[in-house]
Amino acid sequence: MRANDSTLRLIKGKYSTGAGVSTAEPLERRKTMLNLLKKLSLQSKCAICKQKPKQAAVYFNDRGQKVKVCAKCVPYAERRAFRK
């Protein structure tokens, strides 16, 4: 999948500012989009088996991020010292 030129300029930081547009806006937009994508991906997959969790439990991984774990992967998550 190829991104268009305006997306590449936004990612690389070469965003030309128009009248009334601050340079912090693209960075804030990028952070908002990344947070949205993280939130969507957490809802759809188990952190261990990568399948849709039927009865998901929320754990914190070793990086301190919230991850969902399906019921059959809970023993593995507890052995790996994921925190509830």
N, C-alpha and C positions, 0 to 999 in steps of 0.2 A: 504494500500500500504506500503510495507516494503522497506526501503532504504538499499542499500548494505553497506558492512563494510567500504569501502573507503569513502563513503559519510558521514557516521556517524563519522569517525575519523576526517574528514574535519570540520564538524560542531562542534564537541566537542573540537577542537583545538589540537588534538593529531596527527597532520600531521607530518610525518617524512620527514625531508628535505634531499634531495639528493644533489649532487654536483651542485653548482651554483643556487640553489633554495632558495630564501629568505623566512623567516617565515611570512613576510607581504603579500606574494602572495595569500595564501588561504583566508585571510581576505578581500583582495581587490577583489578577484574572487567572494566571497560571497556577497559583497556589490553590485558588478556589476550585479550579478544574481538577487538580490532582487530588484534593480532599474528596471531591465528589466521586471520582473514579475509585478511590480506596474504599469509600463507603459502599459503593455498588458491588465491588468485588468481594468485600467481606460478607455480604448478604447471600452470595450465590454459591460459595464453595467452602468445603471443609479445608482447614489449613494443612491437614496431613494427607488425606486421600484424594483431595481435589474433586470430590463429588458433591452433589447437592445434599446438604445436611437435612435430615428429616426432623430429628430432635436435637437441635444445636445447643451446645453449651458454650459459654463465652469464657475464654481463657486469655491470659497475657503471655506472650512468648518471651524469649530471652532478651529481645530488644525493647520490651515494654509496650508492644503494640497489641491491641485487641484483636483476637482471632477467634473464629467460630470452629468448633470441633464437633463432628457428628457423634452419635451415641456409641457406635462401634469403635471409634478411635479414642474415646475418653481414657481407657487404661494406658494406651501408648502415650497420650499427652501427659498423664500424671507421672509416668516413668521418666519422661523427658523433662520433668520439673516445670511444666507450665503452671502458672499461678492462676487461681480462680479470681 
